[in-house]
Amino acid sequence: MQRKRLVQVLVLVLALVLFGGVIGKWADFMWFSSLGYDSVFWTLFLTRFVVGAVIFIVFFALFQANFWFLRRSLPTFQVYDVNTDVNTQVYEAFIAPLRRIFTSTAGKFVTGVFSAVFAFFFAVGVSANWDAFQKFFYAQPVGRTDPILGNDAAFYMFKLPVYELLQSSLFSAFVLMLIVCALVYFLLATKEFMKDSWRIFSPVKLHLASLIAGLLVLKAGDYYLSIYSLMTSTQGSFFGAGYTDVHANIPALKILAVVAILAALLVFVSLLRGKVLPVATGVGVLVVASVLVGGVYPAAVQKFQVEPNEFNREKEYIEHNIAATRYAYGLEDVKPITVVADDEEETSGNIVEDNRVTLSNVRLWDFRPIQQVYNQMQQLRRYYSFPGVNVDRYRFGDDYRQVMISVRELDQDRLSERARTWVNQRLQYTHGYGAVISPVNEVTAEGRPLYLLENIPPQAAHPEIEITRPEIYYGELTDDIVIVNTNIGEFDYPSGEENIYTNYEGNGGVKLTPIRRLLYALHFKDMRMVLSSDITSESRILYQRTVQDVSRIAPYLKFDSDPYPVVVDGRIFWIVDAYTTSSQYPYSDMRNGINYTRNSVKVVVDAYNGEYAFYVSDPDDPVVGVYSDIYPDLYRPISDMPEGLREHIRYAVDLFSLQAE
């Protein structure tokens, strides 16, 4: 009875966990769908699911086949010394029950459960690298080859990671299976391990021989793949294969791969013929070869050939490293230019006049003090905040100006304790309002910024930066859930002692139906979404509203740490620089876990509607070419970006910092 109740509780807990997971995926789908990216959601979801399912099926079949053979190979009786009390107790408490499990009908179920559990963990581990499989199947040539083996860089960036992942996973599975089977055989087929029994063929020996031989074959594959891994080696004084790698490690790895294959054949044949010594000899030869050929020989080459004349030995490979690094970080076309001022009159006269626009836009304001000034002078209410200040450029008539810009976001954490009610936080305080713009190098007589855009409602000094849609529903501080178009008016902005209210007129978020209200209430653990009478059939729920949530749409990209706002056509937009990266470009230096990067994507986020648009700014980047093929509905050419937004594209900050290193 207690066992039945325990099973019922476990089933209920499992059902609740699965139900919560399903609702979570449904909420993600609704968010993607509200952005028009249904196909992106399904591609992301199905890739993870298919990779996990295929790996689960393959590894489940592998484990189940081994368990099936194990059960059939067990002898009908056990030879076991039960002459002592200790042995009798061990046999009755452990060995006998284990034998009953494996030899009974229930053994099929038990081994099936073990197979499923083992396969599940392998599936989870491999499917975590789902994007590697995407790039594997959609790989396209880079057009650059490694200087040693002559392979296109695409092999290392798109193919090799999957080969290494599958090899390591299979090797781990074979090790696990060998340990389990050897332990069970040792306990339940003890006679097979007695000295006189080794000369007799048996299914037990066939099984163990197959597993050991399989391990050796997989080890041979590891040696072979390690040859290619040397092209991205981080063990030397520079990245990539050096003199010792090319002249010692590569030949050694080839030899070891052959030795491992021969050892696998020797192990398999010897165990089938009932001979133990050749098995030990084969494995021993591989171990000795790995020490001498794979360890001592390369170390001797490094010590006696490279170190006495290191620069000349490594010069060729260092040049490969420099050339690859320059290409991988987009520095190949960078050339130093020396400018010499020949004439004092020319320096003070013509050069200054010819660069009047540049000199008149030299930034004098520092980010930290001007952010403090904005928060002191333009915050206006305690619940507003300027989370950061950015630099942008605007053309006012014929005047091209560099300016500081920051948006006035609503920070619910700044609300007073009394104001932190559910209605206020979910329905009323939903958005920030407006922005502040000032020149980078001008001040008033009082030493304050000279505002070109200020106050609430926004007051602009130039028509080019007038804002007609100042509400900010999507920003850097908007990490809370809000519901708009309810019976409660949304706080828009303060006007003297009064507050002005508004209703959301955009198409962001998800429209709420009774069923959706219930599901969102369960997902966000907030039942007041169901109980509130202020929510209507026209209400919309806005969630995942920060600019940083762009990573949910493209989790395989890296994003700049400094998204910046721009004012275009009376609206506020965010521009986020996105990077394609790899850690597998041959010979390139590694920085922060990557050794290849391109700022190939510019993401534009509408601060009012929350729409995300991905524009390809570097179509020559092979990585973004792969992603464009995988997600054809996501990426657009940069020519599709409105001209007004294109004028505000800047050189990516994080990329510049990385290149400067």
Secondary structure as UniProt FT lines:
FT   HELIX           2..34
FT   TURN            35..36
FT   HELIX           38..73
FT   HELIX           85..90
FT   HELIX           91..95
FT   HELIX           96..103
FT   HELIX           106..127
FT   TURN            128..129
FT   HELIX           130..137
FT   TURN            147..149
FT   HELIX           153..154
FT   HELIX           155..159
FT   HELIX           160..188
FT   HELIX           190..193
FT   HELIX           195..197
FT   TURN            198..199
FT   HELIX           203..229
FT   HELIX           230..232
FT   HELIX           243..244
FT   HELIX           245..249
FT   HELIX           250..272
FT   TURN            273..274
FT   HELIX           277..291
FT   HELIX           292..296
FT   HELIX           297..301
FT   HELIX           302..306
FT   HELIX           307..309
FT   HELIX           310..328
FT   TURN            329..330
FT   TURN            332..333
FT   HELIX           344..346
FT   HELIX           347..351
FT   HELIX           352..354
FT   HELIX           356..359
FT   TURN            360..361
FT   HELIX           367..377
FT   TURN            382..383
FT   STRAND          384..385
FT   STRAND          390..396
FT   TURN            397..398
FT   STRAND          399..407
FT   STRAND          409..410
FT   HELIX           412..414
FT   HELIX           417..419
FT   HELIX           422..423
FT   HELIX           424..428
FT   STRAND          432..433
FT   STRAND          435..439
FT   TURN            445..446
FT   STRAND          453..454
FT   TURN            455..458
FT   STRAND          459..460
FT   HELIX           463..465
FT   STRAND          471..472
FT   STRAND          482..484
FT   STRAND          490..495
FT   TURN            496..497
FT   STRAND          498..502
FT   STRAND          510..511
FT   HELIX           514..524
FT   HELIX           528..531
FT   TURN            533..534
FT   TURN            537..538
FT   STRAND          540..542
FT   HELIX           547..549
FT   HELIX           550..553
FT   TURN            555..556
FT   STRAND          558..559
FT   STRAND          564..568
FT   TURN            569..570
FT   STRAND          571..582
FT   TURN            586..587
FT   TURN            592..593
FT   STRAND          596..606
FT   TURN            607..609
FT   STRAND          612..616
FT   TURN            619..620
FT   HELIX           622..630
FT   TURN            632..634
FT   STRAND          635..637
FT   HELIX           638..640
FT   HELIX           643..646
FT   TURN            647..648
FT   HELIX           653..660
//
